[in-house]
Amino acid sequence: MKLGQIELKSVSGGLCHLDAGTLYGVVPRVLWERKTPPDEKNRIPQQTNCVVATIDGRNVLIDSGYGSKLPEKQQRNLASEAGDPLLQNLKAAGFTPVDIDVVVFSHLHFDHAGGGTCLNEAGEIVPSFPKAEYIAQRREWVMATSGLPELRGAYPQENLLPLQASGQLKLVDGNVEILPGLRAIVTGGHTEGHQALVIESGGETAVFLGDICGTRMHLPVLWCMAYDTNLMQTRRVKADLLGEIADHDWLALLDHDPDYVAVRLSRDDRSDFVASELIDSL
């Protein structure tokens, strides 16, 4: 779809199935299971909705899914797709790895940064996009590479260190313009350095929410993930950001919704926010 002069395309980084308890945190099961019934293993399907924004001839990939390097046991637990779903779906959308000029991560959890690297023919882990600059918040990188044992499962180092070793990594600090028409807003909440990405052109705006609000089921302000490192910050930021999106009729891009890649929002007295328009592809 066109957003002003910017072309947006949604590209799946792979479907997986995550534990419902981690997706809904403190939300009582009796509430969430009516909207998203889990399977026999208490899992709910989740997409990894990545976006390619073509800005002044440069192709910018926002997030990269979980990639092709998940251990076999994790693949079984997640019922993840085989192969490299991001690269396969980019090819179907008309993009080769060398076509991607910039990769921007909302944060560095494995299901957002894993597709940024892959195994080459020699079995070495290398950047998936050889000509791209990879961009992340500095505070997110510091936490992700800190070696803290409680973060080890969320931030596999094989997803990250090859980007630094290749010289393709760029760290930014705070709310910055990445390119004309693309800027970052540090939200915190889900992770310390989590950022939303704002795309603006011709008076139109779309916001890639990352995991501040990953699905339309998480539109109620109090419905948050167990993964959130600062639950109160997530709730505060989500209320403000979704309110701004609804009030200005911006497009909200959802990174984990299994059915829709984007929605338009309205305020609602009972549920805080509701999706007034559902969009299944860009």
C-alpha positions as CSV (number, residue, x, y, z in Angstrom):
1,M,0.0,0.0,0.0
2,K,1.0,3.6,-0.5
3,L,1.5,5.9,2.5
4,G,2.0,9.2,0.9
5,Q,5.1,8.7,-1.2
6,I,6.3,5.6,0.8
7,E,5.5,2.1,-0.3
8,L,4.7,-0.3,2.5
9,K,4.6,-4.1,2.2
10,S,3.9,-6.6,4.9
11,V,6.1,-9.7,4.9
12,S,5.8,-12.6,7.4
13,G,8.9,-13.5,9.3
14,G,7.2,-16.8,10.2
15,L,4.2,-18.1,12.1
16,C,4.8,-19.7,15.5
17,H,2.7,-20.8,18.5
18,L,3.5,-19.1,21.9
19,D,2.3,-20.1,25.3
20,A,-0.9,-18.2,26.1
21,G,0.1,-17.5,29.7
22,T,3.2,-15.5,28.5
23,L,1.1,-13.6,25.9
24,Y,-1.5,-12.4,28.4
25,G,0.4,-12.2,31.7
26,V,-1.9,-11.3,34.5
27,V,-5.0,-11.2,32.4
28,P,-7.4,-13.9,33.8
29,R,-7.7,-16.9,31.5
30,V,-11.5,-16.7,31.6
31,L,-11.3,-13.4,29.7
32,W,-8.6,-14.2,27.1
33,E,-9.6,-17.7,26.1
34,R,-13.0,-16.6,24.9
35,K,-11.2,-14.4,22.3
36,T,-8.2,-16.7,21.5
37,P,-8.8,-20.3,22.5
38,P,-5.5,-22.1,22.9
39,D,-4.5,-25.5,21.5
40,E,-4.0,-28.6,23.6
41,K,-0.6,-27.4,24.6
42,N,-2.0,-24.0,25.7
43,R,-0.5,-22.2,22.7
44,I,-1.9,-19.5,20.5
45,P,-0.7,-18.8,16.9
46,Q,1.3,-15.6,16.5
47,Q,2.6,-14.1,13.4
48,T,5.9,-12.2,13.0
49,N,4.6,-9.4,10.8
50,C,7.6,-7.5,9.4
51,V,7.3,-4.5,7.1
52,V,9.3,-3.3,4.2
53,A,9.1,0.5,3.7
54,T,10.5,1.8,0.5
55,I,11.6,5.4,1.2
56,D,13.3,7.4,-1.6
57,G,14.4,4.3,-3.3
58,R,15.8,2.6,-0.2
59,N,14.2,-0.6,1.2
60,V,13.9,-0.5,5.0
61,L,13.0,-3.8,6.7
62,I,11.4,-3.4,10.1
63,D,12.0,-6.4,12.3
64,S,13.1,-9.8,10.9
65,G,11.1,-12.6,12.6
66,Y,12.7,-15.6,14.2
67,G,14.9,-16.7,11.3
68,S,16.2,-20.2,10.5
69,K,18.5,-20.9,13.4
70,L,16.2,-22.0,16.2
71,P,17.3,-25.2,18.0
72,E,15.3,-28.2,17.1
73,K,13.6,-28.5,20.5
74,Q,12.5,-24.8,20.3
75,Q,11.2,-25.4,16.8
76,R,9.0,-28.2,18.1
77,N,7.8,-26.2,21.1
78,L,6.9,-23.2,18.9
79,A,5.6,-25.2,16.0
80,S,7.6,-22.7,13.9
81,E,7.9,-22.8,10.1
82,A,10.7,-24.7,8.5
83,G,13.4,-23.1,6.4
84,D,13.9,-19.4,6.5
85,P,10.4,-17.9,6.3
86,L,11.5,-14.3,6.1
87,L,13.8,-14.8,3.1
88,Q,11.2,-17.0,1.4
89,N,8.4,-14.4,1.9
90,L,10.7,-11.5,0.9
91,K,11.4,-13.4,-2.4
92,A,7.7,-13.9,-3.0
93,A,7.3,-10.1,-2.5
94,G,10.0,-9.3,-5.0
95,F,13.0,-8.7,-2.7
96,T,16.3,-10.4,-2.6
97,P,18.7,-10.1,0.4
98,V,20.8,-7.5,-1.5
99,D,17.7,-5.3,-2.1
100,I,17.4,-4.5,1.6
101,D,19.3,-1.3,2.5
102,V,18.4,-0.9,6.2
103,V,17.1,-3.2,8.9
104,V,15.6,-1.6,11.9
105,F,14.7,-3.6,15.1
106,S,11.9,-2.6,17.4
107,H,13.9,-4.7,20.0
108,L,16.2,-7.6,20.0
109,H,14.2,-10.6,21.3
110,F,14.7,-13.7,19.2
111,D,11.4,-13.5,17.4
112,H,12.2,-10.0,16.1
113,A,16.0,-10.2,15.5
114,G,16.5,-13.8,14.6
115,G,16.0,-13.4,10.9
116,G,18.7,-10.7,10.7
117,T,21.3,-13.5,10.5
118,C,21.5,-16.8,8.8
119,L,23.9,-19.7,8.0
120,N,26.0,-19.4,4.9
121,E,27.2,-22.3,2.8
122,A,30.2,-22.8,5.0
123,G,28.0,-23.1,8.1
124,E,29.0,-19.7,9.5
125,I,26.4,-17.3,10.9
126,V,26.4,-14.1,8.8
127,P,24.1,-11.1,8.3
128,S,21.1,-12.1,6.1
129,F,21.3,-8.8,4.2
130,P,24.9,-8.2,3.1
131,K,24.5,-4.6,2.1
132,A,22.2,-3.5,4.9
133,E,22.9,-1.2,7.9
134,Y,21.3,-2.7,11.0
135,I,19.9,-0.3,13.5
136,A,18.9,-0.8,17.2
137,Q,18.7,1.3,20.3
138,R,22.0,1.4,22.2
139,R,20.3,0.7,25.5
140,E,18.6,-2.3,24.0
141,W,21.9,-3.6,22.7
142,V,23.6,-3.2,26.0
143,M,21.0,-5.2,27.8
144,A,20.8,-7.8,25.0
145,T,24.5,-8.5,25.1
146,S,25.0,-8.1,28.9
147,G,25.2,-11.8,29.6
148,L,22.6,-11.6,32.4
149,P,21.4,-15.2,32.9
150,E,17.8,-14.2,33.2
151,L,18.0,-12.7,29.6
152,R,19.9,-15.5,27.9
153,G,16.8,-17.2,26.4
154,A,15.4,-14.0,25.1
155,Y,18.6,-12.8,23.4
156,P,20.5,-15.6,21.7
157,Q,23.9,-14.1,21.0
158,E,24.2,-15.8,17.6
159,N,21.5,-13.4,16.4
160,L,23.4,-10.3,17.5
161,L,27.2,-10.6,17.6
162,P,27.6,-11.4,13.9
163,L,26.0,-8.0,13.1
164,Q,28.6,-6.2,15.2
165,A,31.5,-8.3,13.8
166,S,30.5,-7.5,10.2
167,G,30.6,-3.8,10.9
168,Q,27.0,-3.4,9.8
169,L,25.6,-2.5,13.2
170,K,24.5,1.1,14.0
171,L,23.4,2.0,17.5
172,V,21.2,5.0,18.1
173,D,20.2,6.8,21.2
174,G,16.7,7.9,22.0
175,N,14.0,9.4,19.8
176,V,15.8,9.9,16.5
177,E,15.2,10.3,12.8
178,I,16.4,7.2,11.0
179,L,15.7,8.4,7.5
180,P,13.5,11.2,6.3
181,G,10.0,9.8,6.9
182,L,11.1,7.2,9.5
183,R,11.7,8.0,13.1
184,A,12.1,6.1,16.3
185,I,10.2,6.6,19.6
186,V,11.7,4.8,22.6
187,T,8.9,3.3,24.6
188,G,10.6,1.1,27.1
189,G,8.2,-1.2,28.9
190,H,8.4,-4.4,27.0
191,T,12.2,-4.2,27.1
192,E,14.4,-1.3,28.4
193,G,15.3,-0.2,24.9
194,H,12.1,-1.1,23.0
195,Q,11.2,1.4,20.3
196,A,8.2,2.0,18.1
197,L,8.8,3.2,14.5
198,V,6.8,6.1,13.0
199,I,6.5,6.3,9.2
200,E,5.3,9.6,7.8
201,S,4.7,10.8,4.3
202,G,2.3,13.2,2.5
203,G,0.3,13.9,5.6
204,E,-0.2,10.2,6.4
205,T,1.3,8.3,9.3
206,A,1.7,4.6,10.3
207,V,3.2,3.4,13.6
208,F,4.9,0.0,14.0
209,L,4.0,-0.8,17.6
210,G,6.4,-3.7,18.2
211,D,5.5,-5.5,21.4
212,I,4.0,-2.5,23.2
213,C,0.8,-3.8,21.5
214,G,1.5,-6.8,19.4
215,T,-2.0,-7.9,18.5
216,R,-5.5,-6.4,18.4
217,M,-6.3,-8.5,21.5
218,H,-3.9,-6.4,23.4
219,L,-5.7,-3.1,22.7
220,P,-7.1,-2.9,26.3
221,V,-4.4,-0.9,28.2
222,L,-4.2,-3.5,31.0
223,W,-3.8,-6.5,28.7
224,C,0.0,-6.9,28.6
225,M,2.5,-9.7,28.1
226,A,4.3,-11.6,30.8
227,Y,7.5,-10.8,28.9
228,D,7.2,-7.1,29.7
229,T,10.2,-6.1,31.9
230,N,8.3,-2.9,33.1
231,L,4.6,-3.6,33.1
232,M,3.6,-0.1,34.4
233,Q,5.7,1.6,31.7
234,T,4.1,-0.6,29.0
235,R,0.6,0.4,30.2
236,R,1.5,4.1,30.4
237,V,3.1,4.3,27.0
238,K,0.4,2.1,25.3
239,A,-2.4,4.4,26.6
240,D,-0.6,7.5,25.2
241,L,0.5,6.0,21.9
242,L,-2.7,4.3,21.0
243,G,-4.6,7.4,22.0
244,E,-2.5,9.5,19.6
245,I,-3.0,6.9,16.8
246,A,-6.8,6.9,17.3
247,D,-7.2,10.6,17.6
248,H,-5.2,11.3,14.4
249,D,-6.6,8.3,12.4
250,W,-3.1,6.9,12.0
251,L,-2.4,3.3,10.9
252,A,-1.3,0.9,13.7
253,L,1.0,-1.9,12.4
254,L,0.7,-5.0,14.5
255,D,3.7,-7.3,14.7
256,H,2.2,-10.4,16.2
257,D,-1.4,-10.5,15.2
258,P,-2.1,-13.8,13.4
259,D,-4.9,-12.4,11.2
260,Y,-4.3,-8.7,10.5
261,V,-1.1,-6.7,9.9
262,A,-2.7,-3.3,10.6
263,V,-5.7,-1.6,12.1
264,R,-7.2,1.8,12.5
265,L,-8.4,2.6,16.0
266,S,-11.2,4.2,17.8
267,R,-11.5,5.0,21.5
268,D,-14.0,2.9,23.4
269,D,-15.4,3.4,26.9
270,R,-15.4,-0.4,27.7
271,S,-12.3,-1.7,26.0
272,D,-10.1,1.5,25.9
273,F,-9.5,1.1,22.1
274,V,-11.1,-1.0,19.4
275,A,-10.2,-1.8,15.8
276,S,-12.5,0.2,13.5
277,E,-10.8,-1.1,10.4
278,L,-8.9,-4.4,9.9
279,I,-6.2,-4.8,7.3
280,D,-4.9,-8.2,6.4
281,S,-2.0,-7.2,4.1
282,L,-0.1,-4.1,3.0
